[in-house]
Amino acid sequence: MSTKFRVTMVVATLAAAHVAMADTRPLPFHVVLGDWHLVAITRDGANDTRAVHSVLALRDKTAAVGDNIVAVWYQPGEGGSWSSKAWESNDQWRAIEAVKADAAIADQYDYRWPTMDLKYPAIVPELPKGYEKGILTTDPLFNVVVESPSRPEIISFLADIGYKAANVPIEDQTFICSTDMFLNKFAESIEAAQTMPAADGTASAVNFGIQFQAHVGEACSGQQAPATPPATTVPWTPGTGWWWDSCPGSSFNPATGNCDFNAGYYYACQNRIRTVSVPIVKWGLPPTITWVTVPYIDKCCMTFETWGFSEPSVPLGTCGSCPTTAPPNPTPTQEILCLPFNW
């Protein structure tokens, strides 16, 4: 079977690119395997590293037919094994919201989920169902399908006719790696990439591509291909102005009707766009890496120190932690720090 892997960067809108630190979150790049996007979800690990919490596979909805399963969740277990669950709903946000609730993933990371579905304000998470080898465990055909020596062909047929089934390539018996092996090597590549020096998002994406090739490529083909990223020289361009990102807070002064802001450090940030090269891993003998150029968004911040100030309370009695007026533009000598890439 010929299967292609692709490591691709998730490109966010400027409004969605402001991401706060969180304990558990999806990576900002994912692997495309056929019609499926595999998103690794990571959590805080030892020594400031990220450990793989689980992997969510989302089907390209343009390739789905009828009542196909479009979301499968893989979770690591004991001894290198992985369990799997899936959803009956065709709305991928119902699956995503269920994963977010289970893993306590913040809404700030919604732009990282590769789905074409729209997220409605009143979306209701759906509890996942038991799932194995392309079909729900509650399906009347489950035992017949999973015990059949022709299971891959049956699942492929059921998916093609719009049945509630999922033809995920890593579950195919003709795939050179077992499902558990692929997922374990996928997780290893993510964790290994964090041991490599990386000053920013470009380097982190490159490291992941190299490690993905090394771990998955070696396990599933026994061969590797060299990978050399091209130089990136395109400078950053400013995004949509500055916003207050973090402030010491304020209190309402009834005598003046003002908000009195506390002394301390005020942080103003801006999204900046630059062009970076990210790896595309293509499956083959041997696997190869090519490079594509995509826009990448950095969060850059500047610091202001103040002994306190006031501004009118609007509406009266209402005060926030940050001013309502926009931050001043930086001076030519203002130090601006672009934050390191956030795994």
Secondary structure, 3 states (H helix, E strand, C coil): CCCCEEEEECCCCCCCCCCCCCCEEECCEEEEECCEEEEEEEEECHHHCEEEEEEEEEECCCCCCCCCCCEEEEEECHHHCEEEEECCCCCHHHHHHHHHHHHCECHHHHHHCCCCCCCCCCCCCCCCEEEECCEECCCCCHHHHHCCCCHHHHHHHHHHCCCCECCCHHHCCCCCCCHHHHHHHHHHHHHHHCCCCCCCHHHHHHHHHHHHHHHHHHHHHCCCCCCCCCCCCCCCEECCCCEEEECCCEEEECCCCEEEECCEEEEEEEEEEEEEEEEEEECCCCCEEEEEEEEEEEEEEEEEEECCEEEECCCCCCCCCCCCCCCCCCCCCCCCEECCCCC
